[in-house]
Amino acid sequence: MEQKWDLENLNLQYIEEPKQTLSMHPKKFALWLFIVTVVMIFAALTSAYIVRQSEGNWLDFELPQRLYITSGIIFLSSLSMHWAYISAKKDNLLSLKVSMFVTAILGIAFLGGQLLSWQDLVATDVYFVGNPAGSFLYVLTGLHGLHLVSGVIFLIVVLVNAFRYKIHAKSMDQIEMCATYWHFLDGLWLYLFLFLLLNH
């Protein structure tokens, strides 16, 4: 009888034990929703670009050489961002601070290079108002630059928190979100640059 009661008790405990469910941090979920929205916006813009180009009256011009440099800069910033993530995971706080600072500087350098590339476009008589080829180029690079500004702000927030010792191996949520967003922005630019190279 005692053995039977023990079995019933075990079964009862098993039934009452709550099932584990897969979950995601609410802020991470919001970030992914935002990323999906941005992807849809740029997919629509690049599709509109191709459709408008096929209609004719399209100005052919060379992309500013500076865009090649900024593409290299943003690629390097992705590497330094990964370095920061690995440093946080290993609790190497000095390396984390240095790599986050480097990433922020590279992000600002990218934005500065993009602005200078607009000057290069103006110097070759490619303006925002006028031929749709120029308009699309300004919109695509400008919209991406606007998102990158938010990314740089995010980098600076994480950098400040790194100095406050709020980011370490046991507190990775913020740097994981920052790395995800930054790598996305880097990948988005490389896609846009390749798209423009093939379709300008």
C-alpha positions in Angstrom: 0.0 0.0 0.0 2.8 2.4 0.9 4.6 1.7 -2.4 1.3 2.3 -4.3 0.8 5.7 -2.5 4.4 6.7 -3.4 3.7 6.0 -7.1 0.5 8.0 -7.0 2.3 10.9 -5.3 5.0 10.8 -8.0 2.4 10.8 -10.8 0.6 13.7 -9.2 3.9 15.7 -8.9 4.6 14.9 -12.6 1.2 16.1 -13.7 1.4 19.4 -11.7 4.9 20.3 -12.9 4.6 23.2 -15.4 5.9 22.6 -18.9 8.8 24.7 -20.1 8.0 27.0 -23.0 10.3 28.7 -25.5 10.4 32.4 -24.9 12.3 35.5 -26.1 13.1 38.6 -24.3 10.4 41.2 -25.2 13.0 43.8 -26.3 14.7 41.2 -28.6 11.3 40.3 -30.1 10.6 44.0 -30.7 14.0 44.4 -32.3 13.4 41.5 -34.7 10.0 42.9 -35.6 11.7 46.3 -36.4 14.4 44.5 -38.5 11.7 42.7 -40.5 9.9 46.0 -41.1 13.2 47.7 -42.3 13.8 44.7 -44.7 10.4 45.1 -46.2 10.9 48.8 -46.7 14.2 48.4 -48.5 12.8 45.4 -50.5 10.0 47.7 -51.7 12.5 50.5 -52.6 14.8 48.3 -54.5 11.9 46.7 -56.4 10.6 50.2 -57.3 14.1 51.1 -58.4 14.2 48.2 -60.9 10.6 48.9 -62.2 11.4 52.6 -62.7 14.7 51.9 -64.4 13.0 49.6 -66.9 10.7 52.5 -67.9 13.6 54.5 -69.4 14.8 58.1 -68.9 17.4 56.7 -66.5 20.6 58.6 -66.0 23.8 56.5 -66.2 26.6 57.6 -63.9 29.5 56.1 -62.0 29.0 55.6 -58.2 31.4 57.7 -56.1 34.6 55.9 -55.4 34.2 56.9 -51.8 31.4 54.3 -51.4 34.0 51.6 -51.9 35.9 53.0 -48.9 32.8 53.3 -46.7 31.9 49.7 -47.6 35.2 48.6 -46.3 34.8 50.7 -43.1 31.4 49.2 -42.3 32.7 45.7 -42.9 35.6 46.3 -40.4 33.0 47.7 -37.9 31.2 44.4 -38.1 34.4 42.6 -37.2 35.0 44.9 -34.2 31.4 44.5 -33.1 31.9 40.7 -33.0 35.2 41.3 -31.1 33.2 43.2 -28.5 30.6 40.5 -28.2 33.2 37.8 -27.7 35.0 40.0 -25.1 31.8 40.5 -23.1 31.2 36.7 -23.2 34.7 36.1 -21.8 34.4 38.9 -19.2 37.3 40.7 -20.9 36.0 44.1 -19.9 39.0 46.1 -21.2 38.8 44.5 -24.6 35.0 45.1 -24.6 35.4 48.8 -24.0 38.2 49.2 -26.7 36.2 47.2 -29.3 33.0 49.1 -28.6 34.8 52.4 -29.0 36.4 51.2 -32.2 33.1 50.2 -33.6 31.5 53.5 -32.7 34.3 55.4 -34.4 34.1 53.3 -37.5 30.3 53.9 -37.6 30.8 57.6 -37.4 33.5 57.4 -40.1 31.1 55.5 -42.3 28.4 58.2 -41.9 31.0 60.9 -42.7 32.1 59.1 -45.8 28.5 58.8 -46.9 28.0 62.5 -46.6 31.2 63.2 -48.6 29.9 60.8 -51.3 26.9 63.0 -51.6 29.2 65.9 -52.3 30.9 63.8 -54.9 27.5 63.2 -56.6 26.7 66.9 -56.6 30.1 67.6 -58.2 29.1 65.2 -61.0 25.7 66.9 -61.4 23.7 64.1 -59.8 21.1 65.7 -57.6 18.2 64.5 -55.4 15.8 66.4 -57.5 15.9 65.7 -61.2 16.5 62.3 -62.7 15.0 59.4 -60.8 18.3 57.5 -60.8 19.9 60.2 -58.6 16.7 60.4 -56.4 16.7 56.7 -55.7 20.4 56.8 -54.8 20.0 59.6 -52.3 16.9 57.9 -50.8 18.5 54.5 -50.4 21.8 55.8 -48.9 20.0 58.4 -46.8 17.5 56.1 -45.3 20.2 53.6 -44.5 22.3 56.4 -43.0 19.4 57.4 -40.8 19.1 53.9 -39.4 22.8 53.8 -38.9 22.6 56.9 -36.8 20.3 55.0 -34.5 22.8 52.2 -34.5 25.7 54.5 -33.5 23.5 55.8 -30.6 22.9 52.2 -29.5 26.7 51.6 -29.7 27.4 54.6 -27.5 24.7 53.5 -24.9 26.3 50.1 -24.8 29.8 51.6 -24.5 28.7 53.8 -21.5 27.1 50.8 -19.8 30.4 48.8 -20.4 32.2 51.5 -18.4 29.6 51.2 -15.7 30.2 47.4 -15.6 26.6 46.7 -16.6 27.7 44.4 -19.4 29.5 41.1 -18.7 29.1 37.4 -19.2 26.1 37.2 -17.0 24.4 40.3 -18.5 24.5 39.9 -22.3 21.1 40.9 -23.4 22.0 44.5 -24.4 25.2 43.7 -26.3 23.5 40.8 -28.0 20.7 43.2 -29.3 23.3 45.8 -30.3 25.4 43.2 -32.2 22.3 41.9 -33.9 21.2 45.3 -35.0 24.7 46.4 -36.1 25.4 43.3 -38.1 22.0 43.7 -39.8 22.8 47.3 -40.7 26.2 46.2 -42.1 24.7 43.4 -44.1 22.0 45.8 -45.4 24.5 48.3 -46.7 26.6 45.6 -48.4 23.4 44.4 -50.1 22.5 47.9 -51.2 26.0 48.6 -52.4 26.1 45.4 -54.5 22.6 46.2 -55.8 23.6 49.7 -56.9 26.8 48.3 -58.5 24.8 45.9 -60.6 21.9 48.2 -61.4 23.2 51.8 -61.6 
